[in-house]
Amino acid sequence: MSSVEDPLLKELLAALRADTQRMASDILSVITTQALIAVFALFLAVASLVRIILEGLIPFRMGPGPGLVQNLFEAALTFVLFALSVVSIYNLLKLRERYARLQALAEKLGR
């Protein structure tokens, strides 16, 4: 049976206090970075889709443009990038919400 006076338990608690706040901060910063990357990918997908649509509506501006197959392929890849960006942003926001509790716990332990 271990007690609160156990030296190993005290050492574990001290290490937990020291590392939990840094760990929570690191996790939240990585999640934030990934969310920013996903937002950038979302903007890139929207810009690419607008470009593909405009090129399709205004053909032969300065000579023949890319073919129909290439436009459809680019549109499909852009749509996949758009969908993955939205799903990624949603998941990262949920992760940030979940690990925000860890940050609060780390602040309590840091006292």
C-alpha positions as CSV (number, residue, x, y, z in Angstrom):
1,M,0.0,0.0,0.0
2,S,1.4,3.4,-1.0
3,S,1.0,6.5,1.0
4,V,1.2,10.2,0.1
5,E,4.6,10.3,1.8
6,D,6.0,7.7,-0.6
7,P,9.2,9.2,-2.3
8,L,8.4,7.7,-5.7
9,L,4.9,9.1,-5.6
10,K,6.2,12.5,-4.7
11,E,8.8,12.3,-7.5
12,L,6.0,11.3,-9.9
13,L,3.8,14.2,-8.8
14,A,6.6,16.7,-9.1
15,A,7.4,15.4,-12.7
16,L,3.8,15.6,-13.6
17,R,3.5,19.1,-12.4
18,A,6.6,20.2,-14.3
19,D,5.8,18.5,-17.6
20,T,2.0,18.7,-17.8
21,Q,1.9,22.4,-18.6
22,R,4.5,22.2,-21.3
23,M,2.9,19.1,-22.8
24,A,-0.5,20.8,-22.9
25,S,1.0,23.9,-24.5
26,D,2.8,21.8,-27.1
27,I,-0.3,19.8,-28.0
28,L,-2.4,22.9,-28.3
29,S,0.2,24.7,-30.5
30,V,0.5,21.7,-32.8
31,I,-3.3,21.6,-33.1
32,T,-3.4,25.3,-33.9
33,T,-0.7,24.9,-36.5
34,Q,-2.5,22.1,-38.2
35,A,-5.7,24.1,-38.2
36,L,-4.0,27.0,-39.9
37,I,-2.6,24.7,-42.5
38,A,-6.1,23.3,-43.1
39,V,-7.5,26.8,-43.4
40,F,-4.8,27.7,-45.9
41,A,-5.6,24.5,-47.9
42,L,-9.3,25.5,-47.8
43,F,-8.5,29.0,-49.3
44,L,-6.3,27.3,-51.9
45,A,-9.1,24.9,-52.9
46,V,-11.6,27.7,-53.2
47,A,-9.2,29.9,-55.3
48,S,-8.4,26.9,-57.5
49,L,-12.1,26.1,-58.0
50,V,-12.9,29.7,-59.0
51,R,-10.0,29.7,-61.5
52,I,-11.2,26.4,-63.0
53,I,-14.8,27.7,-63.3
54,L,-13.6,31.0,-64.8
55,E,-11.4,29.2,-67.3
56,G,-14.4,27.1,-68.3
57,L,-16.7,30.0,-68.8
58,I,-14.2,32.1,-70.8
59,P,-12.6,29.7,-73.2
60,F,-10.1,30.7,-75.9
61,R,-9.2,34.0,-74.3
62,M,-5.6,33.8,-75.6
63,G,-5.6,30.6,-77.5
64,P,-7.0,27.2,-76.5
65,G,-6.9,26.5,-72.8
66,P,-6.6,23.2,-71.0
67,G,-8.9,20.4,-72.2
68,L,-12.1,19.2,-70.6
69,V,-10.5,16.1,-69.1
70,Q,-7.8,18.2,-67.4
71,N,-10.4,20.7,-66.1
72,L,-12.5,17.9,-64.7
73,F,-9.5,16.2,-63.1
74,E,-8.4,19.5,-61.5
75,A,-11.9,20.2,-60.3
76,A,-12.1,16.7,-58.7
77,L,-8.8,17.2,-56.9
78,T,-9.8,20.6,-55.8
79,F,-13.1,19.3,-54.5
80,V,-11.2,16.6,-52.5
81,L,-8.9,19.2,-51.1
82,F,-11.9,21.3,-50.1
83,A,-13.6,18.4,-48.4
84,L,-10.5,17.3,-46.6
85,S,-9.8,20.8,-45.4
86,V,-13.3,21.2,-44.0
87,V,-13.1,17.8,-42.2
88,S,-9.7,18.6,-40.9
89,I,-10.7,22.0,-39.5
90,Y,-13.7,20.4,-37.8
91,N,-11.6,17.6,-36.3
92,L,-8.9,20.0,-35.2
93,L,-11.4,22.3,-33.5
94,K,-12.8,19.3,-31.6
95,L,-9.3,18.2,-30.6
96,R,-8.5,21.8,-29.4
97,E,-11.7,21.8,-27.3
98,R,-10.9,18.4,-25.8
99,Y,-7.3,19.3,-24.9
100,A,-8.2,22.7,-23.5
101,R,-9.2,20.8,-20.4
102,L,-5.7,19.5,-20.2
103,Q,-4.4,23.0,-20.3
104,A,-6.7,24.0,-17.4
105,L,-5.5,21.0,-15.5
106,A,-1.9,21.9,-16.2
107,E,-2.5,25.5,-14.9
108,K,-4.0,24.1,-11.7
109,L,-1.0,21.7,-11.2
110,G,1.4,24.6,-11.9
111,R,0.3,26.4,-8.7
